[in-house]
């Protein structure tokens, strides 16, 4: 059984399960859920904002995808 089918079955099961079973399942995965949600710390968000602002202030220095492909092609021909 593929992961998509497993996810569908779990979703259907949880959607129709009584609250006692939902709480039991959550208890099993609670730590992992918490660890995954901790990725977006204040420092991480601040760094994303800083990089975004830097990129926006340097838009004139950015290359289009076509320019990047041309440069890469020229660089690979030199090697």
Secondary structure, 3 states (H helix, E strand, C coil): CCHHHHHHHHHHHHHHCCHHHHHHHHHHHHHHHHHHHCCCCHHHHHHHHHHHHHHHHCHHHCCCHHHHHHHHHHHHHHC
